[in-house]
Amino acid sequence: MTRANLIRQILRIGLLCIIASFVLGPLLATVLGGFKSNEEIQTSALSLPAVWRTDIYAGILADPGFWRYLGNSLIISVATVVLTLLIGAAAAYVFAQIRFFGSRMLFSYLSLGLMFPFATAILPLFVQVRDLGLLDTYWAVILPQTAFGLSLAILLFRTFFAELPKELFEAAYVEGCGYIRFFWRFTLPLSTPILATVGVFVFVQSWNNFLLPLVVLNSREAFTWPLGMMQYRGEYAVEWNRTLAFVTLTILPAVVFFVAAQKYIVAGLTGGAVKG
């Protein structure tokens, strides 16, 4: 290796380390904050704890409310993922494989959903959910999240489905395989990378959603974990150590899910990027 290549390699590694520090720094501070007192967090947020207090994490894990909030978030997130994958994949399959009048215009109309932030529709959503009698239920969160997640899901699915070999469908059609059967028997099994990609995006977004549950959920029994975190906020002070410990424990499922599906995410995002 020449000196120039060595210098470039060192600079590249140094740049990556700097970027990693910006990502891992807040995460490390959050994890360590659960072992500190509130006073220590305010004076030395990034340092190691002077005394490692395991009672904070143990107290949260022993709290039935923590598991209730976690279970509510898990039910809502999994249901949102399942509905988004089923509806989004079916709709994208139609756009990718079937030509009909107005298909381009309809696809463009559905893609417009990417331009509108979720918060802009929170008031109409609340009115609609209230009129349907769904307030304070899981469906009050699941259905709007599914609707807002379909634009991105259809866009990614359509791009991936369009790259599947046309010869495969033609051979299946000759054997008497229709569109629906081909979708279930061939398209979905071949689309594991993009299914995992969309699933992770939708799961993480649903898992971390705060605004919608805050508006449509009233009872503590139905709270998701972002709403459950508010129990550590008092009238005059915030229990930062318990809050940070609570956040650390509740983001673990999303992190594990993301790491487990990482290779599928890369394959799904690049699967339809290049024609060949």
Secondary structure, 3 states (H helix, E strand, C coil): CCHHHHHHHHHHHHHHHHHHHHHHHHHHHHHHHCCCCHHHHHHCCCCCCCCCCCHHHHHHHCCHHHHHHHHHHHHHHHHHHHHHHHHHHHHHHHHHHCCCCCHHHHHHHHHHHHHCCHHHHHHHHHHHHHHCCCCCCCHHHHHHHHHHHHHHHHHHHHHHHCCCCHHHHHHHHHCCCCHHHHHHHHHCHHHHHHHHHHHHHHHHHHHCCCHHHHHHCCCHHHCCHHHHHHHHECCCCECHHHHHHHHHHHHHHHHHHHHHCHHHHHHHHHHCCCCC
